[in-house]
Amino acid sequence: MPFRPGQSGNPAGKPKGIKSKSSEEIRGIFQEFLENNIEQMQSDFDQLEPRERLGFIEKIARLILPPPLTLENLSESQLDQLIEKLKSNE
């Protein structure tokens, strides 16, 4: 019995915080690749011009570091919590 469009065999979906097996496998493969090629990557990095190095660092930082918080990114609930916190510090 096939599923209708928009339905799945698991209507509750994957629980929050559970990573897919394929994502975990890809992370492991990528980590191993990095570990096995770190010297070559360092050599390649060292050969870049200063501007290229900064560009590389910026791109990597965007992947690793969380985005900065702005008021536009906060939910109503988060804004209310922030307002209450600021009021309590007065």
Stockholm file with secondary structure:
# STOCKHOLM 1.0

chainA/1-90         MPFRPGQSGNPAGKPKGIKSKSSEEIRGIFQEFLENNIEQMQSDFDQLEPRERLGFIEKIARLILPPPLTLENLSESQLDQLIEKLKSNE
#=GR chainA/1-90 SS CCCCTTCCSCTTCSCTTCCCHHHHHHHHHHHHHHHHHHHHHHHHHHTSCHHHHHHHHHHHHHHHSCCCCCGGGSCHHHHHHHHHHHHHTC
#=GC SS_cons        CCCCTTCCSCTTCSCTTCCCHHHHHHHHHHHHHHHHHHHHHHHHHHTSCHHHHHHHHHHHHHHHSCCCCCGGGSCHHHHHHHHHHHHHTC
//
